[in-house]
Amino acid sequence: MSLKKDSLVIHGGIDGDATTGAVNIPIYQTSTFKQDGLGETRGWEYSRTGNPTRAALEKLIADLEGGEYGLAFASGLAAISTVLSLFKAGDKIVVSNNIYGGTFRILDNVFKNFDITYTIVDTSNLEETEAAINDEVKAVYVESPANPLLTVTDIEAVAKIAHKAGKLLIVDNTFLTPYLQRPLLLGADIVLHSGTKYLGGHSDTVSGLVVVKDKELADRLYYLQNAIGGVLAPWDSFLIIRGIKTLGVRMERHVKNAEKIATWLYESGYADRVYYPGLKTDSGYEIQNKQADGAGAMISFVLNERYDFKEFFKHLEIVTLAESLGGVESLACHPASMTHAAIPENIRKEVGIVDELIRLSVGIEDADDLIDDLEQAITASAKERA
Ligand SMILES: *Cc1c(COP(=O)(O)O)cnc(C)c1O
């Protein structure tokens, strides 16, 4: 039976335990498996190579993304570094100008040492993206919406550009999850996630996931997963499966809250700019609407200069000042000094990551409580009392 996404999150992958009837996949907390004779395994040998709990998660994420093959890793960056290990010295990757800081770091300080290099482009600009592709380039790497200005890239259009030149398209789908966006169906070759964020959903597990459609690509990635060894542990695989069961209800509430808060911020006069591709005024709105079922729950805004952004963070009561995103609780972060501090100041300002920029990961609390908290923290941070 072909299931719709709200059923798939609960019954996708391997639904329950065939041996005992347990409705949940057991945590196979074992490093190795008995062989009944030389070369006679029951399908499992050693847990780096394969573990039934991890395999259930791998099948589940493949089903959700509309792909064929899933792989689970110990973190988003373990997933990303395994994917980047597909390339060899002399290869080049075209990357979005606002990719996750850790992805930039591993390209710039690790893979560059192996002569796998990168070119940064604005992938929301299709001409610029196409112009950056040459013989050395082997892949285009995109996040949409991207961090922290929620820039939207037309995934289908970039897939066409990449494929015309015989290159791979890799999409980091962390911000939207397959509940809202399925890049493989838009033409991407590899989709990857930090499962630490919305998929786990409770800020309690670090993990990474990769999904592909193509068998040959999958075989190469399974080989690298086993060879490099950054696999997700059975217990953590269980936690991500458990998180995904409520992905549908969580994402619906996340998006509803984010839409309400973005609209309020836009109309409030407290913010000079609001970045949220769910707002009709946002430059990414149309493409976002075309390629996804919602704009997600990440919002960035520029606090008006009448307010002191450092004070604002101090006065928050429910919203927590912290790195990360995608959990049930709302978080606020200061990109210029936290997530994007590694970017030189002049470049940061040029792309719009000003000191007054505040990024919210909108949780699933009552939206009015969140608005009240933001408003009291903003008014308490006024530089001059009225
Ligand atoms: C957090 C994050 C990562 C890295 O994932 P970890 O689980 O922290 O290793 C990669 N991409 C995006 C978009 C992220 O938000």
PDBQT file of the ligand as one rigid body, heavy atoms in Angstrom, charges set to zero:
ROOT
HETATM    1  C1  LIG A 401      23.494  21.213  12.378  1.00  0.00    +0.000 C 
HETATM    2  C2  LIG A 401      23.640  21.199  10.914  1.00  0.00    +0.000 A 
HETATM    3  C3  LIG A 401      24.617  20.401  10.283  1.00  0.00    +0.000 A 
HETATM    4  C4  LIG A 401      25.623  19.569  11.066  1.00  0.00    +0.000 C 
HETATM    5  O1  LIG A 401      25.007  18.548  11.767  1.00  0.00    +0.000 OA
HETATM    6  P1  LIG A 401      25.566  17.940  13.157  1.00  0.00    +0.000 P 
HETATM    7  O2  LIG A 401      24.533  16.934  13.499  1.00  0.00    +0.000 OA
HETATM    8  O3  LIG A 401      25.647  19.086  14.132  1.00  0.00    +0.000 OA
HETATM    9  O4  LIG A 401      26.896  17.354  12.863  1.00  0.00    +0.000 OA
HETATM   10  C5  LIG A 401      24.648  20.401   8.902  1.00  0.00    +0.000 A 
HETATM   11  N1  LIG A 401      23.795  21.141   8.172  1.00  0.00    +0.000 NA
HETATM   12  C6  LIG A 401      22.864  21.939   8.741  1.00  0.00    +0.000 A 
HETATM   13  C7  LIG A 401      21.961  22.744   7.878  1.00  0.00    +0.000 C 
HETATM   14  C8  LIG A 401      22.762  21.985  10.126  1.00  0.00    +0.000 A 
HETATM   15  O5  LIG A 401      21.836  22.800  10.691  1.00  0.00    +0.000 OA
ENDROOT
TORSDOF 0
